[in-house]
Amino acid sequence: KKVMQSGNMWKCPKCETATDAMEPRYILNLTLTDATGSRVVTAFNDLGTELLGQTAKHLLDMEKQNPQHVKDTVHNVTFKQYIMKCRASEDKRDMSRGVQVV
């Protein structure tokens, strides 16, 4: 769930619950390109951890200590070849239709 910091607590705006700890998770916007073209996709926590080689919590902690570490981590995985399986689902938000690649 998405949470917002409120003082020393983290609060969910939807369900109004609060907690003193939160677990950072990845939501990565990626552009995948092959011989047929390119597609923008969203990758979530498991793939983000696999691609970047570290958890979102570790990367967030490192950002506070060494901001260059984050830039180096992202740079090390860009413009590389990967084999990925993608799922597509129909997106029906706002009464418009489109294909969402998952």
BELQUIUR-V937459 format. One record per residue. N is the residue number from 1. RES is the residue in one small letter. PHI is phi as a letter, one per 30 degrees, with the letter a starting at -180 (none if undefined). NEAR is the number of other C-alpha atoms within 12 Angstrom. D_FIRST is the distance of its C-alpha to the first C-alpha in Angstrom with 1 decimal. Layout:
# BELQUIUR-V937459
N,RES,PHI,NEAR,D_FIRST
N,RES,PHI,NEAR,D_FIRST
This chain:
# BELQUIUR-V937459
1,k,none,18,0.0
2,k,d,19,3.7
3,v,b,22,6.2
4,m,c,22,9.9
5,q,d,17,12.8
6,s,b,16,15.3
7,g,i,11,18.4
8,n,c,12,17.8
9,m,c,16,14.6
10,w,c,21,10.9
11,k,b,21,9.8
12,c,d,19,7.1
13,p,d,14,9.3
14,k,d,11,9.0
15,c,c,12,9.8
16,e,i,15,11.5
17,t,d,18,10.8
18,a,b,21,11.7
19,t,b,18,12.1
20,d,c,16,14.4
21,a,b,18,12.7
22,m,b,19,9.7
23,e,c,18,9.6
24,p,d,23,10.0
25,r,b,23,9.5
26,y,d,27,11.7
27,i,b,19,11.6
28,l,c,22,15.4
29,n,c,17,17.7
30,l,c,24,20.9
31,t,c,17,24.3
32,l,c,24,26.1
33,t,b,18,29.9
34,d,b,14,32.7
35,a,d,7,36.3
36,t,c,7,35.1
37,g,k,9,32.9
38,s,b,12,29.3
39,r,b,19,25.9
40,v,d,18,22.7
41,v,b,24,19.8
42,t,c,22,16.2
43,a,c,26,15.6
44,f,c,21,12.5
45,n,e,22,12.2
46,d,d,18,15.3
47,l,d,26,17.5
48,g,d,26,16.6
49,t,d,24,17.6
50,e,d,18,20.7
51,l,d,27,21.8
52,l,d,27,21.5
53,g,i,19,22.7
54,q,a,24,20.3
55,t,d,25,16.9
56,a,d,28,14.6
57,k,d,21,15.2
58,h,d,22,18.9
59,l,d,27,19.0
60,l,d,22,17.4
61,d,d,17,19.9
62,m,d,19,22.7
63,e,d,17,22.0
64,k,d,13,22.9
65,q,d,12,26.1
66,n,b,15,27.2
67,p,e,15,25.7
68,q,d,15,28.1
69,h,e,20,26.5
70,v,d,25,23.4
71,k,d,17,25.9
72,d,d,16,27.9
73,t,d,25,25.1
74,v,d,22,24.1
75,h,d,14,27.8
76,n,d,15,28.6
77,v,c,19,26.5
78,t,d,17,27.4
79,f,h,13,30.4
80,k,c,14,30.6
81,q,c,12,31.3
82,y,b,14,28.7
83,i,c,10,28.9
84,m,b,16,25.7
85,k,c,12,25.0
86,c,b,16,23.0
87,r,c,13,22.0
88,a,c,15,22.4
89,s,b,13,21.1
90,e,d,14,22.3
91,d,c,14,20.2
92,k,c,11,21.1
93,r,d,10,19.3
94,d,h,7,21.6
95,m,i,8,24.4
96,s,c,9,25.2
97,r,c,11,25.1
98,g,a,13,24.6
99,v,c,16,23.8
100,q,c,17,20.5
101,v,c,21,21.0
102,v,c,21,18.4
